[in-house]
Amino acid sequence: MARFRISQAADLIGVSDDTVRRHIDTGRLRSSLDESNRKVIDGVDLVEFIRNHNPAPDNPLDVRSSARNRMVGLVTAVTMDKVMAQVEMQCGANRVVSLMSAEAARDLGLEPGSLAVAVVKSTNVTVEVPN
């Protein structure tokens, strides 16, 4: 079973170490002590906390879709030439980069600071784990 130190859990949740400690102190997040007497959080407990305390932001679009991987965020950069555009977004702790036609980026009015939803529908998703 994976166990995470407070700083690792904070990085995964996207908050400060102190915020994780407050969640532990208030009983919202369970912890235990490792062999070195440091507080650690069980991976299953961290997942439960994230599901219960980090709901996804409301989707600002009034559409229904079959895609389940929807990430609400802000456009942070748009790099465009005559034909193509590279659009970067910050969706919570995740950076998402999309390549699209320059025409599409212009039609959507994408510019830094714009609210947007990154939709990912793929039949091929690679999952990696540490050694």
C-alpha positions as MATLAB code, in Angstrom:
seq = 'MARFRISQAADLIGVSDDTVRRHIDTGRLRSSLDESNRKVIDGVDLVEFIRNHNPAPDNPLDVRSSARNRMVGLVTAVTMDKVMAQVEMQCGANRVVSLMSAEAARDLGLEPGSLAVAVVKSTNVTVEVPN';
ca = [
       0.000    0.000    0.000;
       1.368    3.407   -0.959;
       1.927    5.878    1.849;
       2.702    9.543    1.352;
       4.526   12.025    3.541;
       2.739   15.274    4.293;
       4.692   17.246    1.678;
       3.926   14.640   -1.001;
       0.227   14.626   -0.110;
       0.178   18.429   -0.245;
       1.677   18.385   -3.740;
      -0.866   15.807   -4.920;
      -3.808   17.758   -3.490;
      -2.443   21.133   -4.578;
      -2.287   22.747   -1.124;
       0.390   23.666    1.416;
       1.917   21.288    3.959;
       0.234   23.324    6.708;
      -3.180   22.802    5.117;
      -2.629   19.020    5.105;
      -1.589   19.189    8.775;
      -4.790   21.135    9.574;
      -6.862   18.483    7.798;
      -5.125   15.820    9.892;
      -5.561   17.796   13.140;
      -9.290   18.299   12.490;
      -9.823   14.622   11.653;
     -10.735   15.185    7.995;
      -7.663   13.249    6.859;
      -6.314   10.145    8.569;
      -2.600    9.677    9.141;
      -0.291    7.205   10.825;
       3.389    7.092   11.746;
       6.020    5.425    9.597;
       9.128    3.545   10.774;
      10.928    6.873   11.334;
       8.019    8.241   13.409;
       6.957   10.680   10.647;
       3.320   11.255    9.788;
       2.245    9.516    6.590;
      -1.059    9.215    4.786;
      -2.274    5.971    3.312;
      -2.946    6.219   -0.436;
      -6.536    4.944   -0.054;
      -7.233    7.579    2.618;
      -5.805   10.287    0.370;
      -8.036    9.200   -2.528;
     -11.102    9.236   -0.260;
     -10.203   12.721    0.968;
      -9.703   14.033   -2.578;
     -13.035   12.607   -3.733;
     -14.906   14.076   -0.763;
     -13.169   17.439   -0.401;
     -11.960   18.406   -3.887;
     -15.025   18.360   -6.105;
     -14.463   19.278   -9.727;
     -15.500   22.824  -10.566;
     -18.878   23.242  -12.196;
     -18.750   22.957  -15.950;
     -19.432   26.455  -17.320;
     -20.604   25.046  -20.654;
     -24.256   24.291  -21.260;
     -23.645   21.078  -23.185;
     -23.977   17.351  -22.639;
     -21.160   15.105  -23.760;
     -20.094   11.492  -23.749;
     -16.569   12.501  -22.722;
     -15.972   12.038  -18.990;
     -12.543   13.620  -18.725;
     -13.439   17.307  -18.509;
     -11.076   19.755  -16.834;
     -12.163   23.325  -16.167;
      -9.328   25.824  -16.216;
      -7.837   29.061  -17.431;
      -5.982   29.607  -20.670;
      -2.416   30.595  -19.754;
      -0.861   30.976  -23.213;
      -1.758   30.894  -26.880;
       0.982   30.557  -29.500;
      -0.297   30.913  -33.031;
       0.995   31.019  -36.581;
      -1.017   31.195  -39.810;
      -2.215   27.596  -39.631;
      -1.873   26.145  -36.116;
      -2.268   27.234  -32.492;
      -0.852   25.820  -29.278;
      -3.164   26.549  -26.362;
      -1.937   26.015  -22.807;
      -4.335   25.762  -19.875;
      -3.963   25.416  -16.118;
      -6.688   23.102  -14.810;
      -6.168   22.894  -11.067;
      -2.735   21.413  -10.565;
      -2.634   20.125  -14.157;
      -1.138   21.827  -17.190;
      -2.962   20.859  -20.367;
      -1.666   21.653  -23.860;
      -3.861   21.452  -26.948;
      -2.907   21.797  -30.600;
      -5.663   23.057  -32.886;
      -6.110   25.111  -36.007;
      -5.459   28.822  -35.657;
      -8.952   29.366  -37.063;
     -10.498   27.337  -34.220;
      -8.510   29.218  -31.573;
      -9.615   32.558  -33.060;
     -13.252   31.423  -33.363;
     -13.249   30.368  -29.682;
     -11.666   33.678  -28.649;
      -8.932   31.887  -26.722;
      -6.506   34.206  -24.975;
      -4.659   34.180  -21.645;
      -7.163   34.489  -18.817;
     -10.057   32.926  -20.753;
     -12.159   30.318  -18.941;
     -12.274   27.065  -20.897;
     -12.908   23.350  -20.512;
     -10.355   20.814  -21.739;
     -12.168   17.677  -22.897;
     -10.153   14.496  -23.339;
     -11.627   11.419  -24.981;
      -9.066    8.841  -25.868;
      -8.898    5.119  -26.404;
      -5.225    5.150  -25.468;
      -4.203    6.368  -22.010;
      -0.779    5.484  -20.638;
      -0.493    4.947  -16.874;
       2.955    5.091  -15.242;
       4.075    4.284  -11.694;
       7.361    4.901   -9.873;
       9.994    2.136   -9.879;
];
